[in-house]
Amino acid sequence: MKNEVLPFWLQHGLDSTHKGFFTSLDSDGTIVDRDKSIWMQGRAAYIFAYAYRHVEANPLWLEAAKSASDFLLQHAIDSRGRLHFLVSELGAPLRSRRYAYSEAFAALGLGELAAITRDAELKKNAQAFAMTFYGHKGDLGQYPEKWHQASRPHIALSPAMIALNLSQSLEQSCGCPVGVPVRDEALDTIMQCVKNDAVYEIVSPAGAPINSFDGRTLNPGHAFEAAWFVMKEATLRSVCQGQPDARLAKLGLSMAESSWQKGWDTEHGGILYFVSADDRPIQEYWQKQKFWWPQCEAVIAALNAWRLSGDDLWLGRAQTAWQWLNDFHRDEQLGECLGWLNRDGAPINSLKGSHWKGPFHYPRMLMLASELLIKNSSTAIL
């Protein structure tokens, strides 16, 4: 990470003139689109601040985190206090979205940076953005819903898993006053989404699968990510002489197991992007492609499962997922990793970043995997 990944973004993505990060980078770091993703500003602030706090106090990393944070706070906020999704190189608004993930990732990054700087204003902004995200679904006047709940009511995995992880992260960085209630509600939703040996993206409010394309489409990357968030919560809620919360540990392990069974491509290796819950067809044309981030989340989930269960099966799976990522996505020569591959591992394009890919999943995996291996006194993977 210190030699291949973070230097790639510092050299090619960091905007030394206007602040913030360009993330639409070709394989050699050439900028192919100068618009700036607000998701990626928050995520970059988080990664570089987390690396500064947990890996080494590199002043270049701290300045990078501050640059992303400064750009976001100066240019991303609209007249309602909401965050844009995409702005120009100079910060002019280009695109907004109805959901509040920009706010979630901004809170993540600002909170981690506030833990270093002890800046009260950063902490205040982090908590405010977090509260916007937490309250998003309850204010349909300001945030119209994408799906018509009256016609097909449902609950969704994605906002719940992000709420869980955001609350965990803020508690460990700058603090958040509503942490446990938010996590309890998120866990209730996640539990509802785990049915029939599958982790569903959406289910009915009662937790029943929905008979539709969207209802049967599983996202193994999301499921692995949610699984390790749950396993992390099990560890945070240690009970009985320091032992992890057994109920949450069981839930997280079952989510990881079902995701491996359904998501691992037994023919070509790697984690598939989408799979069907019941083997009936699904409609996404990229369902059998291999994106970088599900591979990363599989490694983290497998290592968390190994640490919780003590079962070396999970260490082997972590090694298998890491090896596939290393063989097909990683670019040792130029740094970082390719994002988008065909099922057999052949690159779809030469991009290392986009409005959706920046310094986040890959460096986060490298840092968390190292932490988990150190805690278990092993260097078996990295």
Contacts in CASP RR format, 6 or more apart in sequence:
PFRMAT RR
TARGET T0000
AUTHOR 0000-0000-0000
METHOD contacts of the structure
MODEL  1
MKNEVLPFWLQHGLDSTHKGFFTSLDSDGTIVDRDKSIWMQGRAAYIFAY
AYRHVEANPLWLEAAKSASDFLLQHAIDSRGRLHFLVSELGAPLRSRRYA
YSEAFAALGLGELAAITRDAELKKNAQAFAMTFYGHKGDLGQYPEKWHQA
SRPHIALSPAMIALNLSQSLEQSCGCPVGVPVRDEALDTIMQCVKNDAVY
EIVSPAGAPINSFDGRTLNPGHAFEAAWFVMKEATLRSVCQGQPDARLAK
LGLSMAESSWQKGWDTEHGGILYFVSADDRPIQEYWQKQKFWWPQCEAVI
AALNAWRLSGDDLWLGRAQTAWQWLNDFHRDEQLGECLGWLNRDGAPINS
LKGSHWKGPFHYPRMLMLASELLIKNSSTAIL
1 51 0 8 1.000
1 55 0 8 1.000
1 363 0 8 1.000
1 366 0 8 1.000
1 367 0 8 1.000
1 370 0 8 1.000
2 55 0 8 1.000
2 56 0 8 1.000
4 330 0 8 1.000
4 331 0 8 1.000
4 332 0 8 1.000
4 335 0 8 1.000
4 336 0 8 1.000
5 335 0 8 1.000
5 336 0 8 1.000
5 337 0 8 1.000
5 359 0 8 1.000
5 362 0 8 1.000
5 363 0 8 1.000
5 366 0 8 1.000
6 47 0 8 1.000
6 48 0 8 1.000
6 51 0 8 1.000
6 61 0 8 1.000
6 359 0 8 1.000
6 363 0 8 1.000
7 335 0 8 1.000
8 29 0 8 1.000
8 334 0 8 1.000
8 335 0 8 1.000
8 336 0 8 1.000
8 352 0 8 1.000
9 21 0 8 1.000
9 44 0 8 1.000
9 64 0 8 1.000
9 336 0 8 1.000
9 358 0 8 1.000
9 359 0 8 1.000
10 60 0 8 1.000
10 64 0 8 1.000
11 29 0 8 1.000
12 22 0 8 1.000
12 25 0 8 1.000
12 29 0 8 1.000
12 30 0 8 1.000
12 31 0 8 1.000
13 21 0 8 1.000
13 22 0 8 1.000
13 23 0 8 1.000
13 25 0 8 1.000
13 29 0 8 1.000
13 31 0 8 1.000
14 20 0 8 1.000
14 21 0 8 1.000
14 64 0 8 1.000
14 67 0 8 1.000
15 21 0 8 1.000
15 22 0 8 1.000
15 36 0 8 1.000
15 67 0 8 1.000
15 71 0 8 1.000
15 89 0 8 1.000
18 71 0 8 1.000
18 89 0 8 1.000
18 90 0 8 1.000
18 91 0 8 1.000
19 67 0 8 1.000
19 68 0 8 1.000
19 70 0 8 1.000
19 71 0 8 1.000
19 74 0 8 1.000
20 36 0 8 1.000
20 41 0 8 1.000
20 44 0 8 1.000
20 67 0 8 1.000
20 68 0 8 1.000
20 70 0 8 1.000
20 71 0 8 1.000
20 72 0 8 1.000
21 36 0 8 1.000
21 40 0 8 1.000
21 41 0 8 1.000
21 44 0 8 1.000
21 64 0 8 1.000
21 67 0 8 1.000
21 68 0 8 1.000
21 71 0 8 1.000
21 358 0 8 1.000
21 359 0 8 1.000
22 31 0 8 1.000
22 33 0 8 1.000
22 34 0 8 1.000
22 36 0 8 1.000
22 89 0 8 1.000
23 36 0 8 1.000
23 37 0 8 1.000
23 40 0 8 1.000
23 44 0 8 1.000
23 353 0 8 1.000
23 354 0 8 1.000
23 355 0 8 1.000
23 357 0 8 1.000
23 358 0 8 1.000
23 359 0 8 1.000
24 31 0 8 1.000
24 32 0 8 1.000
24 33 0 8 1.000
24 34 0 8 1.000
24 35 0 8 1.000
24 351 0 8 1.000
24 353 0 8 1.000
24 354 0 8 1.000
24 355 0 8 1.000
25 31 0 8 1.000
25 32 0 8 1.000
25 336 0 8 1.000
25 351 0 8 1.000
25 352 0 8 1.000
25 353 0 8 1.000
26 32 0 8 1.000
26 350 0 8 1.000
26 351 0 8 1.000
26 352 0 8 1.000
27 331 0 8 1.000
27 334 0 8 1.000
27 338 0 8 1.000
27 350 0 8 1.000
27 351 0 8 1.000
27 352 0 8 1.000
28 334 0 8 1.000
29 334 0 8 1.000
29 352 0 8 1.000
32 351 0 8 1.000
33 354 0 8 1.000
33 355 0 8 1.000
34 88 0 8 1.000
34 89 0 8 1.000
35 86 0 8 1.000
35 87 0 8 1.000
35 88 0 8 1.000
35 89 0 8 1.000
35 94 0 8 1.000
35 355 0 8 1.000
36 71 0 8 1.000
36 86 0 8 1.000
36 87 0 8 1.000
36 88 0 8 1.000
36 89 0 8 1.000
36 91 0 8 1.000
37 85 0 8 1.000
37 86 0 8 1.000
37 354 0 8 1.000
37 355 0 8 1.000
37 356 0 8 1.000
37 358 0 8 1.000
38 72 0 8 1.000
38 76 0 8 1.000
38 83 0 8 1.000
38 84 0 8 1.000
38 85 0 8 1.000
38 86 0 8 1.000
38 87 0 8 1.000
38 102 0 8 1.000
38 105 0 8 1.000
38 106 0 8 1.000
39 85 0 8 1.000
39 101 0 8 1.000
39 102 0 8 1.000
39 105 0 8 1.000
39 355 0 8 1.000
39 356 0 8 1.000
40 355 0 8 1.000
40 358 0 8 1.000
40 359 0 8 1.000
40 360 0 8 1.000
41 68 0 8 1.000
41 69 0 8 1.000
41 71 0 8 1.000
41 72 0 8 1.000
41 76 0 8 1.000
41 106 0 8 1.000
42 68 0 8 1.000
42 69 0 8 1.000
42 72 0 8 1.000
42 105 0 8 1.000
42 106 0 8 1.000
42 108 0 8 1.000
42 109 0 8 1.000
42 110 0 8 1.000
43 105 0 8 1.000
43 108 0 8 1.000
43 109 0 8 1.000
43 358 0 8 1.000
43 359 0 8 1.000
43 360 0 8 1.000
44 64 0 8 1.000
44 65 0 8 1.000
44 68 0 8 1.000
44 358 0 8 1.000
44 359 0 8 1.000
44 360 0 8 1.000
45 65 0 8 1.000
45 66 0 8 1.000
45 68 0 8 1.000
45 69 0 8 1.000
45 72 0 8 1.000
45 106 0 8 1.000
45 108 0 8 1.000
45 109 0 8 1.000
45 110 0 8 1.000
45 112 0 8 1.000
45 113 0 8 1.000
46 65 0 8 1.000
46 105 0 8 1.000
46 108 0 8 1.000
46 109 0 8 1.000
46 111 0 8 1.000
46 112 0 8 1.000
46 169 0 8 1.000
46 360 0 8 1.000
47 65 0 8 1.000
47 359 0 8 1.000
47 360 0 8 1.000
47 363 0 8 1.000
47 364 0 8 1.000
48 61 0 8 1.000
48 62 0 8 1.000
48 64 0 8 1.000
48 65 0 8 1.000
48 68 0 8 1.000
48 359 0 8 1.000
49 61 0 8 1.000
49 62 0 8 1.000
49 65 0 8 1.000
49 109 0 8 1.000
49 111 0 8 1.000
49 112 0 8 1.000
49 113 0 8 1.000
49 115 0 8 1.000
49 116 0 8 1.000
50 112 0 8 1.000
50 364 0 8 1.000
50 367 0 8 1.000
51 58 0 8 1.000
51 61 0 8 1.000
51 363 0 8 1.000
51 367 0 8 1.000
52 58 0 8 1.000
52 61 0 8 1.000
52 62 0 8 1.000
52 65 0 8 1.000
52 116 0 8 1.000
53 112 0 8 1.000
53 115 0 8 1.000
53 116 0 8 1.000
54 367 0 8 1.000
54 371 0 8 1.000
55 367 0 8 1.000
62 116 0 8 1.000
65 109 0 8 1.000
65 112 0 8 1.000
65 113 0 8 1.000
65 116 0 8 1.000
66 113 0 8 1.000
68 109 0 8 1.000
69 109 0 8 1.000
69 110 0 8 1.000
69 113 0 8 1.000
69 122 0 8 1.000
71 91 0 8 1.000
72 83 0 8 1.000
72 106 0 8 1.000
72 110 0 8 1.000
73 110 0 8 1.000
73 125 0 8 1.000
74 91 0 8 1.000
75 87 0 8 1.000
75 90 0 8 1.000
75 91 0 8 1.000
75 92 0 8 1.000
76 83 0 8 1.000
76 84 0 8 1.000
76 87 0 8 1.000
76 91 0 8 1.000
76 102 0 8 1.000
76 106 0 8 1.000
77 83 0 8 1.000
77 84 0 8 1.000
78 84 0 8 1.000
78 93 0 8 1.000
78 96 0 8 1.000
80 142 0 8 1.000
81 132 0 8 1.000
82 96 0 8 1.000
82 100 0 8 1.000
82 102 0 8 1.000
82 103 0 8 1.000
82 132 0 8 1.000
83 100 0 8 1.000
83 102 0 8 1.000
83 103 0 8 1.000
83 106 0 8 1.000
83 129 0 8 1.000
84 93 0 8 1.000
84 94 0 8 1.000
84 95 0 8 1.000
84 96 0 8 1.000
84 102 0 8 1.000
85 95 0 8 1.000
85 96 0 8 1.000
85 97 0 8 1.000
85 102 0 8 1.000
86 94 0 8 1.000
86 95 0 8 1.000
86 355 0 8 1.000
87 93 0 8 1.000
87 94 0 8 1.000
88 94 0 8 1.000
98 143 0 8 1.000
98 144 0 8 1.000
98 145 0 8 1.000
98 146 0 8 1.000
99 136 0 8 1.000
99 143 0 8 1.000
99 146 0 8 1.000
99 159 0 8 1.000
100 132 0 8 1.000
100 133 0 8 1.000
100 135 0 8 1.000
100 136 0 8 1.000
100 143 0 8 1.000
101 133 0 8 1.000
101 162 0 8 1.000
103 129 0 8 1.000
103 130 0 8 1.000
103 132 0 8 1.000
103 133 0 8 1.000
103 136 0 8 1.000
104 129 0 8 1.000
104 130 0 8 1.000
104 133 0 8 1.000
104 162 0 8 1.000
104 163 0 8 1.000
104 166 0 8 1.000
106 125 0 8 1.000
106 126 0 8 1.000
106 129 0 8 1.000
107 126 0 8 1.000
107 127 0 8 1.000
107 129 0 8 1.000
107 130 0 8 1.000
107 133 0 8 1.000
107 166 0 8 1.000
107 170 0 8 1.000
108 166 0 8 1.000
108 169 0 8 1.000
108 170 0 8 1.000
109 126 0 8 1.000
110 122 0 8 1.000
110 123 0 8 1.000
110 125 0 8 1.000
110 126 0 8 1.000
110 129 0 8 1.000
110 174 0 8 1.000
111 122 0 8 1.000
111 123 0 8 1.000
111 126 0 8 1.000
111 169 0 8 1.000
111 170 0 8 1.000
111 173 0 8 1.000
111 174 0 8 1.000
111 175 0 8 1.000
112 169 0 8 1.000
112 173 0 8 1.000
112 174 0 8 1.000
113 119 0 8 1.000
113 122 0 8 1.000
114 122 0 8 1.000
114 123 0 8 1.000
114 126 0 8 1.000
114 173 0 8 1.000
114 174 0 8 1.000
115 173 0 8 1.000
115 174 0 8 1.000
122 174 0 8 1.000
123 174 0 8 1.000
123 175 0 8 1.000
126 170 0 8 1.000
126 173 0 8 1.000
126 174 0 8 1.000
127 170 0 8 1.000
127 174 0 8 1.000
127 175 0 8 1.000
127 176 0 8 1.000
127 177 0 8 1.000
130 166 0 8 1.000
130 167 0 8 1.000
130 170 0 8 1.000
130 176 0 8 1.000
131 178 0 8 1.000
133 162 0 8 1.000
133 163 0 8 1.000
133 166 0 8 1.000
134 163 0 8 1.000
134 178 0 8 1.000
134 182 0 8 1.000
136 143 0 8 1.000
136 159 0 8 1.000
137 143 0 8 1.000
137 145 0 8 1.000
137 159 0 8 1.000
147 154 0 8 1.000
152 210 0 8 1.000
152 212 0 8 1.000
153 204 0 8 1.000
153 205 0 8 1.000
154 202 0 8 1.000
154 203 0 8 1.000
154 204 0 8 1.000
154 205 0 8 1.000
154 210 0 8 1.000
155 189 0 8 1.000
155 192 0 8 1.000
155 193 0 8 1.000
155 202 0 8 1.000
155 203 0 8 1.000
155 204 0 8 1.000
155 205 0 8 1.000
155 207 0 8 1.000
156 189 0 8 1.000
156 193 0 8 1.000
156 201 0 8 1.000
156 202 0 8 1.000
157 189 0 8 1.000
157 190 0 8 1.000
157 193 0 8 1.000
157 199 0 8 1.000
157 200 0 8 1.000
157 201 0 8 1.000
157 202 0 8 1.000
157 222 0 8 1.000
157 223 0 8 1.000
157 226 0 8 1.000
158 201 0 8 1.000
158 222 0 8 1.000
160 185 0 8 1.000
160 186 0 8 1.000
160 187 0 8 1.000
160 189 0 8 1.000
160 190 0 8 1.000
160 193 0 8 1.000
160 226 0 8 1.000
161 186 0 8 1.000
161 190 0 8 1.000
161 222 0 8 1.000
161 225 0 8 1.000
161 226 0 8 1.000
161 229 0 8 1.000
163 182 0 8 1.000
163 183 0 8 1.000
163 185 0 8 1.000
163 186 0 8 1.000
164 182 0 8 1.000
164 183 0 8 1.000
164 186 0 8 1.000
164 187 0 8 1.000
164 190 0 8 1.000
164 226 0 8 1.000
164 229 0 8 1.000
164 230 0 8 1.000
164 233 0 8 1.000
165 229 0 8 1.000
165 232 0 8 1.000
167 176 0 8 1.000
167 178 0 8 1.000
167 179 0 8 1.000
167 180 0 8 1.000
167 182 0 8 1.000
167 183 0 8 1.000
167 186 0 8 1.000
168 183 0 8 1.000
168 229 0 8 1.000
168 232 0 8 1.000
168 233 0 8 1.000
168 236 0 8 1.000
170 176 0 8 1.000
170 179 0 8 1.000
171 179 0 8 1.000
176 182 0 8 1.000
183 233 0 8 1.000
187 230 0 8 1.000
187 233 0 8 1.000
187 248 0 8 1.000
190 226 0 8 1.000
190 230 0 8 1.000
190 251 0 8 1.000
191 251 0 8 1.000
192 203 0 8 1.000
192 205 0 8 1.000
192 206 0 8 1.000
192 207 0 8 1.000
193 199 0 8 1.000
193 200 0 8 1.000
193 201 0 8 1.000
193 202 0 8 1.000
193 203 0 8 1.000
193 207 0 8 1.000
194 200 0 8 1.000
194 251 0 8 1.000
194 254 0 8 1.000
194 255 0 8 1.000
194 258 0 8 1.000
195 203 0 8 1.000
195 207 0 8 1.000
195 208 0 8 1.000
195 209 0 8 1.000
196 209 0 8 1.000
196 277 0 8 1.000
197 254 0 8 1.000
197 258 0 8 1.000
197 261 0 8 1.000
198 218 0 8 1.000
198 258 0 8 1.000
198 262 0 8 1.000
198 277 0 8 1.000
199 218 0 8 1.000
199 222 0 8 1.000
199 223 0 8 1.000
199 226 0 8 1.000
199 227 0 8 1.000
199 255 0 8 1.000
199 258 0 8 1.000
199 259 0 8 1.000
200 209 0 8 1.000
200 215 0 8 1.000
200 218 0 8 1.000
200 277 0 8 1.000
201 214 0 8 1.000
201 215 0 8 1.000
201 217 0 8 1.000
201 218 0 8 1.000
201 219 0 8 1.000
201 222 0 8 1.000
202 210 0 8 1.000
202 214 0 8 1.000
202 215 0 8 1.000
203 209 0 8 1.000
203 210 0 8 1.000
203 215 0 8 1.000
204 210 0 8 1.000
209 215 0 8 1.000
209 216 0 8 1.000
209 277 0 8 1.000
210 216 0 8 1.000
213 282 0 8 1.000
213 283 0 8 1.000
215 277 0 8 1.000
216 276 0 8 1.000
216 277 0 8 1.000
216 278 0 8 1.000
216 280 0 8 1.000
216 282 0 8 1.000
217 274 0 8 1.000
217 275 0 8 1.000
217 276 0 8 1.000
217 277 0 8 1.000
217 282 0 8 1.000
217 283 0 8 1.000
217 284 0 8 1.000
218 262 0 8 1.000
218 263 0 8 1.000
218 274 0 8 1.000
218 275 0 8 1.000
218 276 0 8 1.000
218 277 0 8 1.000
219 273 0 8 1.000
219 274 0 8 1.000
219 294 0 8 1.000
220 259 0 8 1.000
220 262 0 8 1.000
220 263 0 8 1.000
220 271 0 8 1.000
220 272 0 8 1.000
220 273 0 8 1.000
220 274 0 8 1.000
220 275 0 8 1.000
220 294 0 8 1.000
220 298 0 8 1.000
221 259 0 8 1.000
221 271 0 8 1.000
221 273 0 8 1.000
221 293 0 8 1.000
221 294 0 8 1.000
221 297 0 8 1.000
221 298 0 8 1.000
222 297 0 8 1.000
223 255 0 8 1.000
223 258 0 8 1.000
223 259 0 8 1.000
224 255 0 8 1.000
224 256 0 8 1.000
224 259 0 8 1.000
224 271 0 8 1.000
224 294 0 8 1.000
224 297 0 8 1.000
224 298 0 8 1.000
224 300 0 8 1.000
224 301 0 8 1.000
225 297 0 8 1.000
225 300 0 8 1.000
225 301 0 8 1.000
226 255 0 8 1.000
227 252 0 8 1.000
227 253 0 8 1.000
227 255 0 8 1.000
227 256 0 8 1.000
227 259 0 8 1.000
227 301 0 8 1.000
227 304 0 8 1.000
227 305 0 8 1.000
228 252 0 8 1.000
228 256 0 8 1.000
228 297 0 8 1.000
228 300 0 8 1.000
228 301 0 8 1.000
228 304 0 8 1.000
230 248 0 8 1.000
230 251 0 8 1.000
230 252 0 8 1.000
230 255 0 8 1.000
231 244 0 8 1.000
231 248 0 8 1.000
231 249 0 8 1.000
231 252 0 8 1.000
231 253 0 8 1.000
231 256 0 8 1.000
231 301 0 8 1.000
231 304 0 8 1.000
231 305 0 8 1.000
231 308 0 8 1.000
232 304 0 8 1.000
233 245 0 8 1.000
233 248 0 8 1.000
234 244 0 8 1.000
234 245 0 8 1.000
234 246 0 8 1.000
234 247 0 8 1.000
234 248 0 8 1.000
234 249 0 8 1.000
234 251 0 8 1.000
234 252 0 8 1.000
234 308 0 8 1.000
235 244 0 8 1.000
235 308 0 8 1.000
237 244 0 8 1.000
237 245 0 8 1.000
237 248 0 8 1.000
238 244 0 8 1.000
238 245 0 8 1.000
239 245 0 8 1.000
239 246 0 8 1.000
244 308 0 8 1.000
249 308 0 8 1.000
252 305 0 8 1.000
253 305 0 8 1.000
253 308 0 8 1.000
253 309 0 8 1.000
256 301 0 8 1.000
256 302 0 8 1.000
256 304 0 8 1.000
256 305 0 8 1.000
256 314 0 8 1.000
257 305 0 8 1.000
259 298 0 8 1.000
259 301 0 8 1.000
260 298 0 8 1.000
260 302 0 8 1.000
260 317 0 8 1.000
262 275 0 8 1.000
262 277 0 8 1.000
263 271 0 8 1.000
263 272 0 8 1.000
263 275 0 8 1.000
264 270 0 8 1.000
264 271 0 8 1.000
264 272 0 8 1.000
264 298 0 8 1.000
265 271 0 8 1.000
265 272 0 8 1.000
265 288 0 8 1.000
265 290 0 8 1.000
265 343 0 8 1.000
268 343 0 8 1.000
268 344 0 8 1.000
268 345 0 8 1.000
269 324 0 8 1.000
270 290 0 8 1.000
270 295 0 8 1.000
270 298 0 8 1.000
270 321 0 8 1.000
270 324 0 8 1.000
270 325 0 8 1.000
271 290 0 8 1.000
271 294 0 8 1.000
271 295 0 8 1.000
271 297 0 8 1.000
271 298 0 8 1.000
271 321 0 8 1.000
272 287 0 8 1.000
272 288 0 8 1.000
272 289 0 8 1.000
272 290 0 8 1.000
272 294 0 8 1.000
272 343 0 8 1.000
273 284 0 8 1.000
273 286 0 8 1.000
273 287 0 8 1.000
273 288 0 8 1.000
273 289 0 8 1.000
273 290 0 8 1.000
273 291 0 8 1.000
273 294 0 8 1.000
274 282 0 8 1.000
274 284 0 8 1.000
274 286 0 8 1.000
274 287 0 8 1.000
275 282 0 8 1.000
275 287 0 8 1.000
276 282 0 8 1.000
288 343 0 8 1.000
289 340 0 8 1.000
289 341 0 8 1.000
289 342 0 8 1.000
289 343 0 8 1.000
289 348 0 8 1.000
290 328 0 8 1.000
290 329 0 8 1.000
290 340 0 8 1.000
290 341 0 8 1.000
290 342 0 8 1.000
290 343 0 8 1.000
290 345 0 8 1.000
291 339 0 8 1.000
291 340 0 8 1.000
291 341 0 8 1.000
292 325 0 8 1.000
292 329 0 8 1.000
292 337 0 8 1.000
292 338 0 8 1.000
292 339 0 8 1.000
292 340 0 8 1.000
292 357 0 8 1.000
292 361 0 8 1.000
292 362 0 8 1.000
293 357 0 8 1.000
293 361 0 8 1.000
293 362 0 8 1.000
295 321 0 8 1.000
295 324 0 8 1.000
295 325 0 8 1.000
295 329 0 8 1.000
296 325 0 8 1.000
296 361 0 8 1.000
296 362 0 8 1.000
296 364 0 8 1.000
296 365 0 8 1.000
297 361 0 8 1.000
297 365 0 8 1.000
298 317 0 8 1.000
298 318 0 8 1.000
298 321 0 8 1.000
299 318 0 8 1.000
299 321 0 8 1.000
299 322 0 8 1.000
299 325 0 8 1.000
299 365 0 8 1.000
299 369 0 8 1.000
299 381 0 8 1.000
300 364 0 8 1.000
300 365 0 8 1.000
300 368 0 8 1.000
300 369 0 8 1.000
300 372 0 8 1.000
302 314 0 8 1.000
302 315 0 8 1.000
302 316 0 8 1.000
302 317 0 8 1.000
302 318 0 8 1.000
302 321 0 8 1.000
303 314 0 8 1.000
303 315 0 8 1.000
303 318 0 8 1.000
303 368 0 8 1.000
303 369 0 8 1.000
303 372 0 8 1.000
303 373 0 8 1.000
303 381 0 8 1.000
304 372 0 8 1.000
305 311 0 8 1.000
305 314 0 8 1.000
305 317 0 8 1.000
306 312 0 8 1.000
306 314 0 8 1.000
306 315 0 8 1.000
306 316 0 8 1.000
306 318 0 8 1.000
306 372 0 8 1.000
306 376 0 8 1.000
307 372 0 8 1.000
307 375 0 8 1.000
307 376 0 8 1.000
315 378 0 8 1.000
315 380 0 8 1.000
318 369 0 8 1.000
318 381 0 8 1.000
319 380 0 8 1.000
319 381 0 8 1.000
322 369 0 8 1.000
322 381 0 8 1.000
322 382 0 8 1.000
325 337 0 8 1.000
328 338 0 8 1.000
328 341 0 8 1.000
328 345 0 8 1.000
329 337 0 8 1.000
329 338 0 8 1.000
329 339 0 8 1.000
329 341 0 8 1.000
329 362 0 8 1.000
330 337 0 8 1.000
331 337 0 8 1.000
331 338 0 8 1.000
331 352 0 8 1.000
334 352 0 8 1.000
335 352 0 8 1.000
336 352 0 8 1.000
336 353 0 8 1.000
336 362 0 8 1.000
337 352 0 8 1.000
337 362 0 8 1.000
338 347 0 8 1.000
338 350 0 8 1.000
338 351 0 8 1.000
338 352 0 8 1.000
339 351 0 8 1.000
339 352 0 8 1.000
339 353 0 8 1.000
339 357 0 8 1.000
340 347 0 8 1.000
340 348 0 8 1.000
340 349 0 8 1.000
340 351 0 8 1.000
341 347 0 8 1.000
341 348 0 8 1.000
342 348 0 8 1.000
351 357 0 8 1.000
366 382 0 8 1.000
369 381 0 8 1.000
369 382 0 8 1.000
370 382 0 8 1.000
373 379 0 8 1.000
373 380 0 8 1.000
373 381 0 8 1.000
373 382 0 8 1.000
END
